[in-house]
Amino acid sequence: MRKVLFVLALPILVVIALVGVALISVGGNASPAQAAACVNVNGTTFNEKEVPNGWGPLVSKAAGVAGVPASVLAAQLEAESNWNPNVTSPVGASGLAQFMPGTWATYGQGGDIRNPAHAIAAQGRYMGALVKQLLPLAKASNQDIIKLVLAGYNAGPGAVETHKGIPPYAETRAYVDKIMDTAQTKYGESCPASGVEIGALNGKWSHPLPGSTFTSGYGPRPTPPGTLNIGGNFHYGIDFSTPGAGGTVVAVMDMKIVIAHELQSSSGTWVAGVSLDGKLTATYSHMAAGSLRVKEGDTVSAGTPLGTEGETGNVAGRHLHFEMYSGAPVDPRLGAVDPKLGEVKPIDPTPILKGKGVL
């Protein structure tokens, strides 16, 4: 919440999808108690056990509203109030989420600012509003939307827009860095690896967006109006769009999920999976915020729902951008979909999907 004590002016993500580091990394051994406390929220593992007073599920629910990792919301609440619902700051911010009276009037929905359930729910609503307001800046400048939203919470979204990024205020920059670090090391990293197997693995193939229309092919094309020229006027995938509401994006093949990221990079909310034989990598980009239904480490069968068609990331409208690569990345966090890195080779998915009878 805004605590910067001077007047503020009023008013993705990495160039190619995977240069940024994931907000949450999972892995290592965990006790049964830890495993039971870890849940999947927005496609990211969250250690509810670390949240005091049984408030973990409230944070998970708020994260679903905000489209932000639950671990980030938990770390933010710790930074704001150290989980004390009765604290009031010198500038008048109150409660777990340290709302200023004016902001609470908008997002508190008539609740009690010192009631933890009311405060956490309002935090989710306000963070979701900040995501919506600052996402155009994130797209235009290739900045991390989560960091911009945290900066907006602390210094005000107008300051973020005026400075076209995290404002040059020592307090705000320290605030963002502290929350990102705590989210990773305390509220996410202690969770076990996922590794859930979903569906019957039988080698069948599925259309990536059932009921959709093929809208753009692989190869040279002009950069769509309103988007950044990232591929150098070359389209490294194929696009599908569903009439009416966004359709359900599904796995085209039996695969292991190596990436499930919320609102990251030019891909927005997206998933990457590697075929079980390691010969192909598939990516599914621009899904709706908060719609991820799998997590990293899961093994899924063809046809397993991954998320909902959306318009997050570097897009001009709602659609699914689907890519395929020859081989499996050594480190999926550092270049699975960057042809310039040369780790895996981009290929046209069309003949493969036609050969499998799904196009």
Backbone hydrogen bonds in HBPLUS format (Angstrom, degrees):
<---DONOR---> <-ACCEPTOR-->    atom                        ^
c    i                          cat <-CA-CA->   ^        H-A-AA   ^      H-
h    n   atom  resd res      DA  || num        DHA   H-A  angle D-A-AA Bond
n    s   type  num  typ     dist DA aas  dist angle  dist       angle   num
A0003-LYS N   A0154-ASN O   3.12 MM 151  6.27 129.6  2.39 156.8 164.1     1
A0018-LEU N   A0016-ILE O   2.63 MM   2  5.95  90.4  2.43  93.6 103.2     2
A0019-VAL N   A0016-ILE O   3.39 MM   3  6.59 149.5  2.49 161.6 158.3     3
A0034-GLN N   A0031-SER O   3.03 MM   3  5.19 118.9  2.41 101.1 115.7     4
A0035-ALA N   A0031-SER O   3.00 MM   4  6.35 161.5  2.04 155.7 161.0     5
A0036-ALA N   A0032-PRO O   3.02 MM   4  6.21 159.7  2.07 150.0 154.1     6
A0037-ALA N   A0033-ALA O   3.25 MM   4  6.38 134.6  2.47 134.7 145.9     7
A0037-ALA N   A0034-GLN O   2.99 MM   3  5.11 130.9  2.24  98.4 112.4     8
A0038-CYS N   A0035-ALA O   3.22 MM   3  5.36 161.3  2.26 105.3 111.1     9
A0048-GLU N   A0037-ALA O   2.83 MM  11  5.25 136.8  2.02 158.2 151.8    10
A0039-VAL N   A0046-PHE O   2.90 MM   7  5.34 157.9  1.95 151.3 153.9    11
A0046-PHE N   A0039-VAL O   2.79 MM   7  5.34 156.6  1.84 158.8 166.2    12
A0041-VAL N   A0044-THR O   2.92 MM   3  5.34 172.5  1.93 151.3 148.9    13
A0044-THR N   A0041-VAL O   2.94 MM   3  5.34 162.4  1.98 115.3 121.2    14
A0047-ASN N   A0187-TYR O   2.88 MM 140  5.09 175.1  1.89 143.3 143.0    15
A0050-GLU N   A0047-ASN O   3.30 MM   3  6.09 155.1  2.37 118.3 122.4    16
A0051-VAL N   A0048-GLU O   3.04 MM   3  5.50 155.5  2.10 113.5 121.0    17
A0055-TRP N   A0052-PRO O   3.15 MM   3  6.17 166.6  2.16 131.6 133.9    18
A0058-LEU N   A0055-TRP O   3.02 MM   3  5.29 123.4  2.35 105.8 120.6    19
A0059-VAL N   A0055-TRP O   3.14 MM   4  6.53 150.8  2.23 153.1 161.8    20
A0059-VAL N   A0056-GLY O   3.03 MM   3  5.15 118.7  2.42 100.2 115.2    21
A0060-SER N   A0056-GLY O   2.95 MM   4  6.30 157.5  2.00 154.6 161.5    22
A0061-LYS N   A0057-PRO O   2.97 MM   4  6.15 159.4  2.01 146.5 151.2    23
A0062-ALA N   A0058-LEU O   3.01 MM   4  6.22 158.8  2.06 144.3 150.2    24
A0063-ALA N   A0059-VAL O   2.88 MM   4  6.08 152.4  1.96 149.3 157.0    25
A0064-GLY N   A0060-SER O   3.12 MM   4  6.41 146.8  2.23 143.5 151.6    26
A0065-VAL N   A0061-LYS O   3.27 MM   4  6.67 145.0  2.40 142.3 151.0    27
A0065-VAL N   A0062-ALA O   3.13 MM   3  5.13 122.6  2.47  94.5 108.6    28
A0066-ALA N   A0062-ALA O   2.92 MM   4  6.20 156.3  1.97 149.7 156.8    29
A0067-GLY N   A0063-ALA O   2.80 MM   4  5.76 144.5  1.93 149.0 156.6    30
A0072-VAL N   A0069-PRO O   3.02 MM   3  5.39 131.9  2.26 105.6 117.6    31
A0073-LEU N   A0069-PRO O   3.31 MM   4  6.79 156.3  2.37 149.3 155.1    32
A0074-ALA N   A0070-ALA O   2.92 MM   4  6.18 161.1  1.96 154.4 159.6    33
A0075-ALA N   A0071-SER O   3.00 MM   4  6.14 162.4  2.03 142.5 147.4    34
A0076-GLN N   A0072-VAL O   2.86 MM   4  6.02 146.9  1.97 145.3 155.2    35
A0077-LEU N   A0073-LEU O   2.96 MM   4  6.23 156.8  2.01 150.0 154.9    36
A0078-GLU N   A0074-ALA O   3.03 MM   4  6.33 156.4  2.09 149.3 156.0    37
A0079-ALA N   A0075-ALA O   2.98 MM   4  6.20 154.6  2.04 142.1 148.9    38
A0080-GLU N   A0076-GLN O   2.83 MM   4  6.03 152.1  1.91 150.6 158.8    39
A0081-SER N   A0077-LEU O   3.03 MM   4  6.03 177.0  2.03 152.8 153.6    40
A0082-ASN N   A0078-GLU O   2.84 MM   4  4.14 135.1  2.04 114.8 125.1    41
A0084-ASN N   A0081-SER O   3.10 MM   3  5.32 145.6  2.22 104.5 113.6    42
A0095-GLY N   A0087-VAL O   3.16 MM   8  5.76 134.9  2.38 160.0 169.5    43
A0089-SER N   A0093-ALA O   2.79 MM   4  5.13 159.1  1.83 149.3 156.2    44
A0092-GLY N   A0089-SER O   2.99 MM   3  5.23 166.6  2.01 114.2 117.6    45
A0094-SER N   A0099-PHE O   3.00 MM   5  5.42 160.4  2.04 135.0 135.0    46
A0099-PHE N   A0094-SER O   2.97 MM   5  5.42 134.4  2.18 159.1 145.5    47
A0098-GLN N   A0095-GLY O   3.10 MM   3  4.97 155.7  2.16 101.8 109.3    48
A0104-TRP N   A0100-MET O   2.92 MM   4  6.12 161.8  1.95 163.3 169.5    49
A0105-ALA N   A0101-PRO O   3.00 MM   4  6.18 149.4  2.09 145.1 152.8    50
A0106-THR N   A0103-THR O   3.07 MM   3  5.25 131.9  2.31  98.8 111.4    51
A0107-TYR N   A0103-THR O   2.99 MM   4  6.26 161.3  2.02 155.4 160.5    52
A0108-GLY N   A0104-TRP O   2.62 MM   4  4.73 148.7  1.71 140.0 142.7    53
A0111-GLY N   A0108-GLY O   2.96 MM   3  5.44 163.0  1.99 119.6 125.2    54
A0115-ASN N   A0112-ASP O   2.93 MM   3  5.21 164.1  1.95 114.9 119.9    55
A0119-ALA N   A0115-ASN O   2.85 MM   4  6.05 164.1  1.88 163.2 168.7    56
A0120-ILE N   A0116-PRO O   2.91 MM   4  5.99 166.1  1.93 153.1 156.2    57
A0121-ALA N   A0117-ALA O   3.16 MM   4  6.18 159.8  2.20 140.3 146.1    58
A0122-ALA N   A0118-HIS O   2.98 MM   4  6.15 156.9  2.03 145.5 152.1    59
A0123-GLN N   A0119-ALA O   2.88 MM   4  6.11 147.9  1.99 142.9 152.2    60
A0124-GLY N   A0120-ILE O   3.08 MM   4  6.42 153.9  2.15 146.9 152.4    61
A0125-ARG N   A0121-ALA O   3.09 MM   4  6.46 154.8  2.15 146.6 153.4    62
A0126-TYR N   A0122-ALA O   2.88 MM   4  6.09 165.4  1.90 155.6 159.2    63
A0127-MET N   A0123-GLN O   2.89 MM   4  6.01 165.2  1.92 152.4 156.9    64
A0128-GLY N   A0124-GLY O   2.99 MM   4  6.05 153.2  2.07 141.2 148.7    65
A0129-ALA N   A0125-ARG O   3.01 MM   4  6.29 148.4  2.11 142.4 150.9    66
A0130-LEU N   A0126-TYR O   2.93 MM   4  6.24 151.3  2.01 148.0 156.1    67
A0131-VAL N   A0127-MET O   2.92 MM   4  6.19 151.8  2.00 146.7 154.3    68
A0132-LYS N   A0128-GLY O   3.12 MM   4  6.38 161.8  2.15 145.6 149.6    69
A0133-GLN N   A0129-ALA O   2.98 MM   4  6.21 156.1  2.04 145.7 152.4    70
A0134-LEU N   A0130-LEU O   2.86 MM   4  5.90 162.3  1.89 154.3 158.2    71
A0135-LEU N   A0131-VAL O   2.93 MM   4  5.63 129.9  2.19 146.1 154.2    72
A0138-ALA N   A0134-LEU O   3.05 MM   4  6.40 157.3  2.10 152.2 159.3    73
A0139-LYS N   A0135-LEU O   2.89 MM   4  6.14 159.7  1.93 157.7 162.4    74
A0140-ALA N   A0136-PRO O   2.95 MM   4  6.10 162.3  1.99 146.3 151.4    75
A0141-SER N   A0137-LEU O   2.94 MM   4  5.96 143.3  2.08 147.9 156.2    76
A0142-ASN N   A0138-ALA O   2.87 MM   4  5.42 117.9  2.26 139.9 149.2    77
A0143-GLN N   A0138-ALA O   3.25 MM   5  4.80 146.1  2.37 122.9 131.2    78
A0148-LEU N   A0144-ASP O   3.10 MM   4  6.40 159.6  2.14 153.3 159.5    79
A0149-VAL N   A0145-ILE O   2.92 MM   4  6.08 156.7  1.97 149.9 155.8    80
A0150-LEU N   A0146-ILE O   3.01 MM   4  6.27 158.6  2.06 148.2 153.8    81
A0151-ALA N   A0147-LYS O   2.96 MM   4  6.17 158.7  2.01 146.5 152.5    82
A0152-GLY N   A0148-LEU O   2.86 MM   4  6.11 149.3  1.96 143.7 152.7    83
A0153-TYR N   A0149-VAL O   2.90 MM   4  6.17 145.6  2.02 146.5 155.6    84
A0154-ASN N   A0150-LEU O   3.12 MM   4  6.39 150.4  2.21 146.3 153.2    85
A0155-ALA N   A0151-ALA O   2.81 MM   4  5.88 174.8  1.82 159.6 161.3    86
A0156-GLY N   A0152-GLY O   2.79 MM   4  4.40 134.1  2.00 116.7 126.4    87
A0159-ALA N   A0156-GLY O   3.11 MM   3  5.57 130.8  2.37 109.0 120.1    88
A0161-GLU N   A0157-PRO O   2.98 MM   4  6.27 160.0  2.02 153.2 158.1    89
A0162-THR N   A0158-GLY O   2.86 MM   4  6.01 156.9  1.92 146.7 153.6    90
A0163-HIS N   A0159-ALA O   3.01 MM   4  6.11 159.8  2.05 145.6 150.2    91
A0164-LYS N   A0160-VAL O   2.86 MM   4  5.71 106.3  2.42 131.8 149.2    92
A0165-GLY N   A0160-VAL O   3.00 MM   5  5.13 152.4  2.08 145.7 151.0    93
A0164-LYS N   A0161-GLU O   3.23 MM   3  4.80 148.4  2.34  90.5  99.7    94
A0173-ARG N   A0169-TYR O   3.03 MM   4  6.25 171.9  2.04 165.8 167.6    95
A0174-ALA N   A0170-ALA O   3.00 MM   4  6.07 159.0  2.05 147.0 153.1    96
A0175-TYR N   A0171-GLU O   2.90 MM   4  6.02 149.8  1.99 144.0 153.1    97
A0176-VAL N   A0172-THR O   2.98 MM   4  6.26 163.7  2.01 156.1 158.2    98
A0177-ASP N   A0173-ARG O   3.07 MM   4  6.22 170.0  2.08 148.3 151.4    99
A0178-LYS N   A0174-ALA O   2.90 MM   4  5.96 160.9  1.94 147.6 153.2   100
A0179-ILE N   A0175-TYR O   3.09 MM   4  6.26 166.0  2.11 151.9 155.1   101
A0180-MET N   A0176-VAL O   3.04 MM   4  6.21 170.2  2.05 157.0 159.8   102
A0181-ASP N   A0177-ASP O   3.04 MM   4  6.14 158.8  2.08 147.5 153.4   103
A0182-THR N   A0178-LYS O   2.91 MM   4  6.09 165.8  1.93 152.3 156.5   104
A0183-ALA N   A0179-ILE O   2.85 MM   4  5.92 159.2  1.89 152.0 158.0   105
A0184-GLN N   A0180-MET O   3.29 MM   4  6.45 154.5  2.36 139.5 144.7   106
A0185-THR N   A0181-ASP O   2.94 MM   4  6.12 175.7  1.94 160.0 161.3   107
A0186-LYS N   A0182-THR O   2.90 MM   4  5.38 158.0  1.94 141.0 146.3   108
A0187-TYR N   A0182-THR O   3.42 MM   5  6.88 154.4  2.49 151.4 157.8   109
A0189-GLU N   A0184-GLN O   2.81 MM   5  5.53 143.2  1.94 146.4 156.8   110
A0191-CYS N   A0188-GLY O   3.12 MM   3  5.78 165.3  2.15 120.9 124.8   111
A0299-THR N   A0196-VAL O   2.76 MM 103  6.13 161.5  1.79 154.5 159.5   112
A0198-ILE N   A0299-THR O   2.71 MM 101  6.12 162.2  1.74 163.3 169.4   113
A0301-SER N   A0198-ILE O   2.92 MM 103  6.24 133.6  2.14 158.1 172.5   114
A0206-SER N   A0252-VAL O   2.85 MM  46  4.48 147.7  1.95 119.2 126.9   115
A0250-VAL N   A0208-PRO O   2.92 MM  42  5.05 162.0  1.95 134.8 140.7   116
A0212-SER N   A0209-LEU O   3.16 MM   3  5.80 137.5  2.35 148.6 148.5   117
A0213-THR N   A0241-SER O   2.81 MM  28  5.36 162.5  1.84 143.4 147.2   118
A0241-SER N   A0213-THR O   2.97 MM  28  5.36 152.5  2.04 143.3 151.7   119
A0215-THR N   A0239-ASP O   2.95 MM  24  5.40 168.1  1.96 131.7 135.5   120
A0239-ASP N   A0216-SER O   2.88 MM  23  4.96 161.5  1.91 143.1 147.1   121
A0219-GLY N   A0235-HIS O   2.96 MM  16  5.04 169.5  1.98 140.1 143.4   122
A0235-HIS N   A0219-GLY O   2.77 MM  16  5.04 172.8  1.78 136.0 136.6   123
A0221-ARG N   A0233-ASN O   3.02 MM  12  5.34 163.9  2.04 126.6 130.4   124
A0227-THR N   A0224-PRO O   3.23 MM   3  5.88 143.5  2.37 145.9 143.8   125
A0238-ILE N   A0322-PHE O   2.88 MM  84  5.36 158.0  1.93 150.8 156.3   126
A0322-PHE N   A0238-ILE O   2.84 MM  84  5.36 179.9  1.84 165.8 165.8   127
A0240-PHE N   A0320-LEU O   2.99 MM  80  5.24 149.5  2.09 144.3 153.3   128
A0320-LEU N   A0240-PHE O   2.84 MM  80  5.24 165.0  1.86 155.7 160.9   129
A0309-GLU N   A0247-GLY O   2.80 MM  62  5.32 169.2  1.81 161.5 164.7   130
A0249-VAL N   A0307-GLY O   2.90 MM  58  5.39 155.3  1.97 139.9 146.7   131
A0306-LEU N   A0249-VAL O   2.72 MM  57  5.57 175.1  1.73 157.1 156.3   132
A0251-ALA N   A0304-THR O   2.99 MM  53  5.38 149.7  2.09 137.8 145.6   133
A0303-GLY N   A0251-ALA O   2.74 MM  52  5.07 168.3  1.75 141.2 144.6   134
A0255-MET N   A0300-VAL O   2.93 MM  45  5.58 158.5  1.98 157.3 164.4   135
A0300-VAL N   A0255-MET O   2.83 MM  45  5.58 159.2  1.87 172.0 171.1   136
A0256-LYS N   A0274-VAL O   2.84 MM  18  5.29 159.6  1.88 147.6 149.1   137
A0274-VAL N   A0256-LYS O   2.91 MM  18  5.29 154.8  1.98 144.9 148.0   138
A0257-ILE N   A0298-ASP O   2.76 MM  41  5.37 165.9  1.78 164.6 169.4   139
A0297-GLY N   A0257-ILE O   2.84 MM  40  5.37 177.6  1.84 148.2 148.9   140
A0258-VAL N   A0272-ALA O   2.88 MM  14  5.71 157.6  1.93 143.1 150.5   141
A0259-ILE N   A0272-ALA O   3.26 MM  13  4.89 153.4  2.34 138.8 134.0   142
A0272-ALA N   A0259-ILE O   2.94 MM  13  4.89 153.7  2.01 131.5 133.2   143
A0261-HIS N   A0270-TRP O   2.94 MM   9  5.51 148.4  2.05 160.2 168.0   144
A0270-TRP N   A0261-HIS O   2.95 MM   9  5.51 148.1  2.05 148.1 158.3   145
A0264-GLN N   A0268-GLY O   2.80 MM   4  4.92 155.9  1.86 127.3 120.7   146
A0268-GLY N   A0265-SER O   3.04 MM   3  5.65 168.1  2.05 118.8 122.7   147
A0314-ASN N   A0266-SER O   2.79 MM  48  4.74 163.7  1.82 127.1 129.6   148
A0286-HIS N   A0267-SER O   2.79 MM  19  5.43 157.4  1.84 166.5 160.1   149
A0287-MET N   A0269-THR O   2.82 MM  18  5.01 146.7  1.93 163.2 152.2   150
A0271-VAL N   A0284-TYR O   3.02 MM  13  5.27 152.0  2.10 141.2 149.8   151
A0284-TYR N   A0271-VAL O   2.83 MM  13  5.27 156.6  1.89 159.2 164.2   152
A0273-GLY N   A0282-ALA O   2.83 MM   9  5.37 158.9  1.87 156.7 163.9   153
A0282-ALA N   A0273-GLY O   2.84 MM   9  5.37 164.5  1.86 160.9 166.2   154
A0275-SER N   A0280-LEU O   2.87 MM   5  5.39 163.5  1.89 153.9 159.5   155
A0278-GLY N   A0275-SER O   2.81 MM   3  5.15 159.0  1.86 114.1 121.1   156
A0327-GLY N   A0279-LYS O   2.71 MM  48  4.43 161.8  1.75 122.0 121.6   157
A0281-THR N   A0325-TYR O   2.90 MM  44  4.93 154.2  1.97 139.4 144.1   158
A0325-TYR N   A0281-THR O   2.75 MM  44  4.93 144.0  1.88 145.9 153.4   159
A0283-THR N   A0323-GLU O   2.93 MM  40  5.12 156.3  1.99 137.0 141.3   160
A0323-GLU N   A0283-THR O   3.08 MM  40  5.12 159.4  2.12 136.6 142.5   161
A0285-SER N   A0321-HIS O   2.96 MM  36  5.14 166.4  1.98 149.1 153.5   162
A0288-ALA N   A0308-THR O   2.75 MM  20  5.56 161.6  1.78 156.9 163.5   163
A0291-SER N   A0288-ALA O   3.16 MM   3  5.53 151.1  2.24 138.3 134.7   164
A0293-ARG N   A0306-LEU O   2.84 MM  13  5.10 155.7  1.90 137.8 135.2   165
A0298-ASP N   A0295-LYS O   3.15 MM   3  5.93 165.7  2.18 142.1 144.3   166
A0304-THR N   A0301-SER O   3.13 MM   3  5.74 151.4  2.21 142.2 141.4   167
A0319-HIS N   A0310-GLY O   2.97 MM   9  5.88 149.2  2.06 169.5 159.9   168
A0315-VAL N   A0313-GLY O   3.12 MM   2  5.83 122.5  2.46 108.7  93.1   169
A0347-ILE N   A0324-MET O   3.03 MM  23  5.77 166.0  2.05 148.5 145.4   170
A0326-SER N   A0345-LYS O   2.76 MM  19  5.16 160.2  1.80 151.0 153.9   171
A0334-LEU N   A0331-ASP O   2.95 MM   3  5.64 163.4  1.98 124.7 130.0   172
A0338-ASP N   A0335-GLY O   3.43 MM   3  5.05 178.2  2.43 102.9 102.5   173
A0341-LEU N   A0338-ASP O   2.98 MM   3  5.60 150.3  2.07 117.6 125.6   174
A0342-GLY N   A0339-PRO O   3.29 MM   3  5.40 143.1  2.43  99.0 108.8   175
A0353-LEU N   A0349-PRO O   2.93 MM   4  6.15 167.7  1.94 167.0 170.5   176
A0354-LYS N   A0350-THR O   2.90 MM   4  6.08 157.4  1.95 156.3 163.4   177
A0355-GLY N   A0351-PRO O   2.85 MM   4  5.87 153.0  1.93 137.2 145.2   178
A0356-LYS N   A0352-ILE O   3.00 MM   4  6.26 135.6  2.21 141.2 153.0   179
A0358-VAL N   A0353-LEU O   2.99 MM   5  5.50 161.6  2.02 164.4 159.9   180
A0357-GLY N   A0354-LYS O   3.00 MM   3  5.00 155.5  2.06 102.0 109.7   181
